[in-house]
Amino acid sequence: MFNIPASNIAHIIQLAVAPVFLLAGIGGILNVVATRLARVVDRVRSLERDLPEADPDQLEVGMRELAILDRRMGVCHWSIALSTVAALLICLVVMILFITDLVALNFAIPVSLLFIAAMVSLTLGLSLFLFEVTIATRFVRVDEQYIMRRRLL
């Protein structure tokens, strides 16, 4: 095991490069979703601070918005969780690629299954990200008076 030629190590590193690029992409996705989650949390805190002093109409609008924001936070949480699981599974794939090549074991099926599981998890995480964006755009609308004013200019 300790007399492994450098060419074998180079080959293992080549095998690991694609999954590592995938990890970088997942990191970017996690950054975007975490930023969206942080903005939602900031809005929730702002609303919760202002609602005790709101009149009944503002209170009703604020409570509806809080319900939507709560839903968005949950969706962001699951998107982050699934994307993180995908990244962890990719890390396992890279580790197993190294171990199996060094010890000369055949782990083709486990590596394939882990990679498929990572792609399923990433697909679900991205789907939830799209769902969160859909919720945000569906419930946040520009007031019609501002749209009409812009068209007149």
Secondary structure, DSSP 8 states (H G I E B T S, - for coil): -----HHHHHHHHHHHHHHHHHHHHHHHHHHHHHHHHHHHHHHHHHHHHHGGG--HHHHHHHHHHHHHHHHHHHHHHHHHHHHHHHHHHHHHHHHHHHHHHHHT---HHHHHHHHHHHHHHHHHHHHHHHHHHHHHHHH----HHHHHHHHH-
